[in-house]
């Protein structure tokens, strides 16, 4: 039982990073561009995060909570999302 719990805890950062990587890869380049973000930079950061477990958890969480909503909003046609955060950073 204890082994199963530790296995699930160990899989959380990997699963979160993999989800973030696949989500970032499937978003169209034009949405990234309009959102003022670099798709290549985020894909690289998340992929690197897969190698560094704790760092990957932080990077994936930041992407999923801060970057993904903005890119997804632009992809859905909500250009008002561009005005919410001001100037964009990578």
DSSP file (Angstrom, degrees, kcal/mol; ACC not computed):
  #  RESIDUE AA STRUCTURE BP1 BP2  ACC     N-H-->O    O-->H-N    N-H-->O    O-->H-N    TCO  KAPPA ALPHA  PHI   PSI    X-CA   Y-CA   Z-CA
    1    1 A X     >        0   0    0      0, 0.0     4,-1.9     0, 0.0     5,-0.1   0.000 360.0 360.0 360.0 -44.6    0.0    0.0    0.0
    2    2 A X  H  >  +     0   0    0      1,-0.2     4,-2.3     2,-0.2     5,-0.2   0.882 360.0  53.9 -63.5 -38.9    2.8    2.4    0.9
    3    3 A X  H  > S+     0   0    0      1,-0.2     4,-2.2     2,-0.2    -1,-0.2   0.894 106.9  51.4 -62.8 -40.2    4.6    1.7   -2.3
    4    4 A X  H  > S+     0   0    0      2,-0.2     4,-2.3     1,-0.2    -1,-0.2   0.900 109.1  50.4 -64.5 -41.2    1.5    2.5   -4.3
    5    5 A X  H  X S+     0   0    0     -4,-1.9     4,-2.2     1,-0.2    -2,-0.2   0.928 112.1  47.0 -62.9 -45.6    1.1    5.9   -2.5
    6    6 A X  H  X S+     0   0    0     -4,-2.3     4,-2.3     1,-0.2    -2,-0.2   0.864 110.4  53.3 -65.4 -35.8    4.7    6.8   -3.2
    7    7 A X  H  X S+     0   0    0     -4,-2.2     4,-1.7     2,-0.2    -1,-0.2   0.918 109.6  47.8 -64.3 -43.4    4.4    5.8   -6.8
    8    8 A X  H  X S+     0   0    0     -4,-2.3     4,-1.0     2,-0.2    -2,-0.2   0.898 112.1  49.6 -64.3 -40.4    1.3    8.0   -7.3
    9    9 A X  H  X S+     0   0    0     -4,-2.2     4,-0.6     1,-0.2     3,-0.4   0.889 111.5  49.3 -64.7 -39.7    3.1   10.9   -5.6
   10   10 A X  H  X S+     0   0    0     -4,-2.3     4,-0.7     1,-0.2    -1,-0.2   0.807 108.4  53.7 -69.8 -29.6    6.1   10.4   -7.9
   11   11 A X  H  X S+     0   0    0     -4,-1.7     4,-3.0     1,-0.2     5,-0.2   0.682  89.7  79.5 -79.8 -18.1    4.0   10.3  -11.0
   12   12 A X  H  X S+     0   0    0     -4,-1.0     4,-2.6    -3,-0.4     5,-0.2   0.937  94.7  42.9 -58.7 -52.1    2.2   13.6  -10.3
   13   13 A X  H  X S+     0   0    0     -4,-0.6     4,-2.4     1,-0.2    -1,-0.2   0.909 116.6  48.8 -62.6 -39.2    5.1   15.9  -11.5
   14   14 A X  H  X S+     0   0    0     -4,-0.7     4,-2.4     2,-0.2    -2,-0.2   0.924 113.4  46.4 -64.3 -44.8    5.6   13.7  -14.6
   15   15 A X  H  X S+     0   0    0     -4,-3.0     4,-2.4     2,-0.2    -2,-0.2   0.912 113.3  48.5 -65.2 -43.3    1.9   13.6  -15.4
   16   16 A X  H  X S+     0   0    0     -4,-2.6     4,-2.3    -5,-0.2    -2,-0.2   0.910 113.4  47.5 -64.0 -42.9    1.5   17.4  -14.9
   17   17 A X  H  X S+     0   0    0     -4,-2.4     4,-2.5    -5,-0.2    -2,-0.2   0.894 112.1  49.7 -66.0 -40.1    4.6   18.1  -17.1
   18   18 A X  H  X S+     0   0    0     -4,-2.4     4,-2.5     2,-0.2     5,-0.2   0.906 110.6  50.2 -65.7 -41.5    3.4   15.8  -19.8
   19   19 A X  H  X S+     0   0    0     -4,-2.4     4,-2.3     2,-0.2    -2,-0.2   0.928 112.4  47.3 -60.8 -45.7    0.0   17.3  -19.8
   20   20 A X  H  X S+     0   0    0     -4,-2.3     4,-2.6     2,-0.2    -2,-0.2   0.904 112.0  50.4 -63.2 -41.9    1.5   20.8  -20.1
   21   21 A X  H  X S+     0   0    0     -4,-2.5     4,-2.0     2,-0.2    -2,-0.2   0.928 112.8  45.0 -63.7 -46.3    3.8   19.7  -22.9
   22   22 A X  H  X S+     0   0    0     -4,-2.5     4,-1.4     2,-0.2    -1,-0.2   0.880 114.1  49.8 -66.5 -37.9    1.1   18.1  -24.9
   23   23 A X  H  X S+     0   0    0     -4,-2.3     4,-0.9    -5,-0.2     3,-0.2   0.932 111.6  47.7 -66.5 -45.2   -1.2   21.1  -24.4
   24   24 A X  H  < S+     0   0    0     -4,-2.6     3,-0.4     1,-0.2    -2,-0.2   0.872 111.0  52.3 -63.6 -36.7    1.4   23.6  -25.4
   25   25 A X  H  < S+     0   0    0     -4,-2.0    -1,-0.2     1,-0.2    -2,-0.2   0.811 107.2  51.8 -70.5 -29.6    2.3   21.5  -28.5
   26   26 A X  H  < S+     0   0    0     -4,-1.4     2,-0.2    -3,-0.2    -1,-0.2   0.650  85.8  98.2 -85.1 -14.3   -1.3   21.4  -29.7
   27   27 A X  S  < S-     0   0    0     -4,-0.9    45,-0.0    -3,-0.4     5,-0.0  -0.542  83.7-108.7 -73.4 137.2   -2.0   25.1  -29.6
   28   28 A X    >>  -     0   0    0     -2,-0.2     4,-1.5     1,-0.1     3,-0.7  -0.325  18.6-122.8 -68.9 149.2   -1.6   26.8  -33.0
   29   29 A X  H 3> S+     0   0    0      1,-0.2     4,-2.4     2,-0.2     5,-0.2   0.833 109.4  59.8 -60.4 -35.0    1.4   29.1  -33.5
   30   30 A X  H 3> S+     0   0    0      1,-0.2     4,-2.5     2,-0.2    -1,-0.2   0.856 102.9  52.0 -65.6 -33.2   -0.8   32.1  -34.4
   31   31 A X  H <> S+     0   0    0     -3,-0.7     4,-1.9     2,-0.2    -1,-0.2   0.902 110.1  48.7 -68.3 -40.2   -2.5   32.0  -31.0
   32   32 A X  H  X>S+     0   0    0     -4,-1.5     5,-2.5     2,-0.2     4,-0.6   0.923 112.0  49.6 -62.0 -44.2    0.9   32.0  -29.3
   33   33 A X  H ><5S+     0   0    0     -4,-2.4     3,-1.1     1,-0.2    -2,-0.2   0.930 111.7  46.6 -63.1 -47.0    2.0   34.9  -31.4
   34   34 A X  H 3<5S+     0   0    0     -4,-2.5    -1,-0.2     1,-0.3    -2,-0.2   0.833 110.4  53.9 -65.0 -31.7   -1.2   37.0  -30.7
   35   35 A X  H 3<5S-     0   0    0     -4,-1.9    -1,-0.3    -5,-0.2    -2,-0.2   0.570 114.0-120.0 -78.5  -8.0   -0.9   36.2  -27.0
   36   36 A X  T <<5S+     0   0    0     -3,-1.1     2,-0.3    -4,-0.6    -3,-0.2   0.788  71.7 123.3  75.5  27.5    2.7   37.5  -27.0
   37   37 A X      < -     0   0    0     -5,-2.5     2,-0.7    -6,-0.2    -1,-0.3  -0.811  62.8-121.6-118.1 159.7    4.2   34.2  -25.9
   38   38 A X     >  -     0   0    0     52,-0.4     4,-2.1    -2,-0.3     5,-0.2  -0.897  15.0-166.0-105.4 112.8    6.9   32.0  -27.5
   39   39 A X  H  > S+     0   0    0     -2,-0.7     4,-2.8     1,-0.2     5,-0.2   0.920  90.6  51.2 -62.6 -43.5    5.7   28.5  -28.1
   40   40 A X  H  > S+     0   0    0      1,-0.2     4,-2.5     2,-0.2    -1,-0.2   0.906 109.1  50.6 -62.0 -41.9    9.2   27.2  -28.7
   41   41 A X  H  > S+     0   0    0      1,-0.2     4,-2.5     2,-0.2    -1,-0.2   0.917 113.6  44.8 -63.0 -42.8   10.4   28.7  -25.5
   42   42 A X  H  X S+     0   0    0     -4,-2.1     4,-2.6     2,-0.2     5,-0.2   0.893 112.5  50.7 -70.7 -38.5    7.6   27.1  -23.5
   43   43 A X  H  X S+     0   0    0     -4,-2.8     4,-2.4    -5,-0.2    -2,-0.2   0.919 113.2  47.0 -62.5 -41.5    7.9   23.8  -25.1
   44   44 A X  H  X S+     0   0    0     -4,-2.5     4,-2.6    -5,-0.2    -2,-0.2   0.928 112.8  48.5 -65.2 -45.1   11.6   23.8  -24.4
   45   45 A X  H  X S+     0   0    0     -4,-2.5     4,-2.1     2,-0.2    -2,-0.2   0.918 114.0  45.7 -62.7 -43.9   11.1   24.8  -20.8
   46   46 A X  H  X S+     0   0    0     -4,-2.6     4,-1.1     2,-0.2    -1,-0.2   0.907 112.6  50.4 -68.0 -40.7    8.5   22.2  -20.2
   47   47 A X  H >X S+     0   0    0     -4,-2.4     4,-0.6    -5,-0.2     3,-0.5   0.908 111.5  48.5 -63.1 -41.3   10.6   19.5  -21.9
   48   48 A X  H >X S+     0   0    0     -4,-2.6     3,-1.3     1,-0.2     4,-1.1   0.884 105.7  59.6 -63.0 -37.5   13.6   20.4  -19.7
   49   49 A X  H 3< S+     0   0    0     -4,-2.1     7,-0.6     1,-0.3    -1,-0.2   0.766  92.1  66.4 -63.6 -25.3   11.3   20.3  -16.7
   50   50 A X  H << S+     0   0    0     -4,-1.1    -1,-0.3    -3,-0.5    -2,-0.2   0.811 103.8  46.7 -63.9 -27.5   10.5   16.7  -17.4
   51   51 A X  H << S+     0   0    0     -3,-1.3     2,-0.7    -4,-0.6    -1,-0.2   0.785 111.6  51.7 -83.4 -29.0   14.2   16.0  -16.6
   52   52 A X  S  X S-     0   0    0     -4,-1.1     4,-3.4     1,-0.2     5,-0.3  -0.889  77.7-161.1-112.2  99.6   14.2   18.1  -13.4
   53   53 A X  H  > S+     0   0    0     -2,-0.7     4,-1.9     1,-0.2    -1,-0.2   0.879  84.7  36.1 -55.6 -55.6   11.3   16.8  -11.4
   54   54 A X  H  > S+     0   0    0      1,-0.2     4,-1.9     2,-0.2    -1,-0.2   0.918 120.5  48.7 -68.3 -42.5   10.7   19.7   -9.0
   55   55 A X  H  > S+     0   0    0      1,-0.2     4,-2.7     2,-0.2    -2,-0.2   0.882 110.1  53.2 -61.8 -38.0   11.6   22.4  -11.5
   56   56 A X  H  X S+     0   0    0     -4,-3.4     4,-2.8    -7,-0.6     5,-0.3   0.865 105.5  53.2 -64.9 -36.9    9.3   20.6  -14.0
   57   57 A X  H  X S+     0   0    0     -4,-1.9     4,-2.1    -5,-0.3    -1,-0.2   0.909 111.9  45.3 -64.2 -42.1    6.4   20.8  -11.5
   58   58 A X  H  X S+     0   0    0     -4,-1.9     4,-2.5     2,-0.2    -2,-0.2   0.935 115.5  46.1 -66.7 -47.0    6.9   24.5  -11.1
   59   59 A X  H  X S+     0   0    0     -4,-2.7     4,-2.6     2,-0.2    -2,-0.2   0.932 114.7  46.8 -63.0 -47.1    7.2   25.2  -14.8
   60   60 A X  H  X S+     0   0    0     -4,-2.8     4,-2.8     1,-0.2    -1,-0.2   0.898 112.9  49.3 -63.7 -40.8    4.2   23.1  -15.8
   61   61 A X  H  X S+     0   0    0     -4,-2.1     4,-2.2    -5,-0.3     5,-0.3   0.916 111.2  49.4 -65.2 -43.0    2.1   24.6  -13.0
   62   62 A X  H  X>S+     0   0    0     -4,-2.5     4,-2.6     2,-0.2     5,-1.1   0.924 113.2  47.3 -61.5 -44.5    3.1   28.1  -14.1
   63   63 A X  I  X>S+     0   0    0     -4,-2.6     5,-3.4     3,-0.2     4,-0.6   0.953 114.3  45.8 -60.9 -49.5    2.2   27.3  -17.7
   64   64 A X  I  <5S+     0   0    0     -4,-2.8     5,-0.2     1,-0.2    -1,-0.2   0.812 122.5  34.9 -67.8 -30.6   -1.1   25.7  -16.9
   65   65 A X  I  <5S+     0   0    0     -4,-2.2    -1,-0.2    -5,-0.2    -2,-0.2   0.783 133.3  18.1 -94.9 -28.9   -2.3   28.4  -14.5
   66   66 A X  I  <5S+     0   0    0     -4,-2.6     4,-0.5    -5,-0.3    -3,-0.2   0.805 129.2  31.3-113.1 -42.1   -0.8   31.6  -16.1
   67   67 A X  I  X<S+     0   0    0     -5,-1.1     4,-2.2    -4,-0.6     3,-0.4   0.914 111.3  57.4 -89.9 -47.6    0.1   31.1  -19.8
   68   68 A X  H  ><S+     0   0    0     -5,-3.4     4,-3.1     1,-0.2     5,-0.3   0.885 103.1  53.3 -55.3 -46.1   -2.4   28.4  -21.0
   69   69 A X  H  > S+     0   0    0     -6,-0.3     4,-2.1    -5,-0.2    -1,-0.2   0.889 111.1  47.3 -59.8 -37.1   -5.5   30.4  -20.2
   70   70 A X  H  > S+     0   0    0     -4,-0.5     4,-2.0    -3,-0.4    -1,-0.2   0.935 115.3  43.6 -69.6 -45.8   -4.3   33.5  -22.1
   71   71 A X  H  X S+     0   0    0     -4,-2.2     4,-2.5     1,-0.2    -2,-0.2   0.909 114.9  50.4 -65.6 -41.7   -3.3   31.4  -25.2
   72   72 A X  H  X S+     0   0    0     -4,-3.1     4,-1.9    -5,-0.3    -1,-0.2   0.882 109.1  51.8 -64.5 -38.1   -6.5   29.4  -25.1
   73   73 A X  H  <>S+     0   0    0     -4,-2.1     5,-2.8    -5,-0.3     4,-0.4   0.917 111.2  46.7 -64.7 -42.7   -8.6   32.6  -24.8
   74   74 A X  H ><5S+     0   0    0     -4,-2.0     3,-1.3     1,-0.2    -2,-0.2   0.913 110.8  52.7 -64.5 -42.0   -6.9   34.1  -27.9
   75   75 A X  H 3<5S+     0   0    0     -4,-2.5    -1,-0.2     1,-0.3    -2,-0.2   0.855 107.6  52.4 -61.1 -35.0   -7.3   30.8  -29.7
   76   76 A X  T 3<5S-     0   0    0     -4,-1.9    -1,-0.3    -5,-0.2    -2,-0.2   0.516 125.3-103.2 -80.6  -4.7  -11.1   30.9  -28.9
   77   77 A X  T < 5S+     0   0    0     -3,-1.3     2,-1.5    -4,-0.4    -3,-0.2   0.521  77.1 137.1  98.1   6.5  -11.3   34.4  -30.3
   78   78 A X    > < +     0   0    0     -5,-2.8     3,-1.4    -6,-0.2     4,-0.2  -0.653  19.1 169.3 -87.5  85.1  -11.4   36.4  -27.0
   79   79 A X  T >   +     0   0    0     -2,-1.5     3,-1.2     1,-0.3     4,-0.4   0.624  66.8  77.0 -74.9 -11.8   -9.0   39.2  -27.9
   80   80 A X  T >> S+     0   0    0      1,-0.2     3,-1.1     2,-0.2     4,-0.8   0.749  80.0  72.2 -65.7 -22.3  -10.0   41.1  -24.7
   81   81 A X  H <> S+     0   0    0     -3,-1.4     4,-0.6     1,-0.3     3,-0.3   0.761  87.5  63.4 -63.6 -23.8   -7.7   38.6  -22.9
   82   82 A X  H <4 S+     0   0    0     -3,-1.2     4,-0.4     1,-0.2    -1,-0.3   0.803 101.9  49.3 -69.9 -27.9   -4.8   40.5  -24.5
   83   83 A X  H <4 S+     0   0    0     -3,-1.1    -1,-0.2    -4,-0.4    -2,-0.2   0.672  95.8  73.6 -84.3 -17.8   -5.7   43.6  -22.6
   84   84 A X  H  < S+     0   0    0     -4,-0.8    -1,-0.2    -3,-0.3    -2,-0.2   0.854 104.8  30.9 -67.5 -37.2   -6.0   41.9  -19.2
   85   85 A X  S  < S-     0   0    0     -4,-0.6    -1,-0.2     1,-0.3    -2,-0.1   0.511  94.5-141.5-104.7  -5.2   -2.4   41.4  -18.4
   86   86 A X        +     0   0    0     -4,-0.4    -1,-0.3    -3,-0.1    -2,-0.1  -0.490  67.4  14.5  77.4-151.8   -0.7   44.3  -20.2
   87   87 A X  S    S-     0   0    0     -2,-0.1     2,-0.2     1,-0.1   -51,-0.0  -0.280  83.2-126.1 -60.7 139.0    2.6   43.7  -21.9
   88   88 A X        -     0   0    0      2,-0.0     2,-0.3   -51,-0.0    -1,-0.1  -0.543  19.5-161.3 -88.3 151.5    3.5   40.1  -22.5
   89   89 A X              0   0    0     -2,-0.2   -51,-0.1   -51,-0.0     0, 0.0  -0.887 360.0 360.0-124.2 160.2    6.6   38.3  -21.4
   90   90 A X              0   0    0     -2,-0.3   -52,-0.4   -53,-0.1   -53,-0.1   0.540 360.0 360.0 -41.0 360.0    7.9   35.0  -22.7
